[in-house]
């Protein structure tokens, strides 16, 4: 296993094209992990209170049109 320092050093030596590929991979992986966490939170009901509050606010006209 590599340390973060070793990975950082390796990244610093990448040619521009390879760095761009790594950056794209990193963004995609980060988004995938975020999506997975969001889905887990939804399934577990951890976001229900936020949805309920938003619906309640909408019903009483406590909203701002975008």
C-alpha positions as CSV (number, residue, x, y, z in Angstrom):
1,X,0.0,0.0,0.0
2,X,1.2,3.5,-0.8
3,X,1.1,6.5,1.5
4,X,-0.7,9.7,0.5
5,X,2.7,11.4,0.2
6,X,3.9,8.7,-2.3
7,X,0.8,9.0,-4.3
8,X,1.1,12.8,-4.4
9,X,4.7,12.6,-5.5
10,X,3.7,10.2,-8.3
11,X,0.9,12.5,-9.4
12,X,3.2,15.4,-9.6
13,X,5.4,13.6,-12.1
14,X,2.5,12.6,-14.4
15,X,2.5,14.1,-17.9
16,X,-0.4,16.6,-18.6
17,X,-2.5,14.1,-20.5
18,X,-2.2,11.4,-17.9
19,X,-3.0,13.8,-15.1
20,X,-6.1,14.8,-17.0
21,X,-7.1,11.1,-17.3
22,X,-6.5,10.7,-13.5
23,X,-8.5,13.8,-12.7
24,X,-11.5,12.5,-14.8
25,X,-11.3,9.1,-13.2
26,X,-11.1,10.7,-9.7
27,X,-14.2,12.9,-10.4
28,X,-16.2,9.9,-11.7
29,X,-15.2,7.8,-8.7
30,X,-16.0,10.6,-6.3
31,X,-19.4,11.1,-7.9
32,X,-20.1,7.3,-7.9
33,X,-19.3,7.1,-4.2
34,X,-21.4,10.2,-3.4
35,X,-24.3,8.7,-5.3
36,X,-24.0,5.4,-3.5
37,X,-23.9,7.2,-0.1
38,X,-27.0,9.3,-1.1
39,X,-28.9,6.1,-2.1
40,X,-28.0,4.5,1.2
41,X,-29.1,7.5,3.1
42,X,-32.5,7.6,1.2
43,X,-33.0,3.9,1.8
44,X,-32.3,4.2,5.5
45,X,-34.7,7.2,5.8
46,X,-32.0,9.6,6.9
47,X,-33.3,12.2,4.5
48,X,-37.0,11.9,5.2
49,X,-37.1,14.7,7.7
50,X,-35.7,17.1,5.1
51,X,-38.3,16.0,2.5
52,X,-41.1,16.4,5.1
53,X,-39.9,19.9,6.0
54,X,-39.7,20.9,2.4
55,X,-43.2,19.6,1.6
56,X,-44.6,21.3,4.7
57,X,-42.9,24.6,3.7
58,X,-44.3,24.3,0.2
59,X,-47.8,23.7,1.5
60,X,-47.8,26.9,3.5
61,X,-46.3,28.9,0.7
62,X,-42.9,29.3,2.4
63,X,-41.0,28.9,-0.9
64,X,-39.1,31.0,-3.3
65,X,-39.7,30.6,-7.0
66,X,-36.5,30.0,-8.9
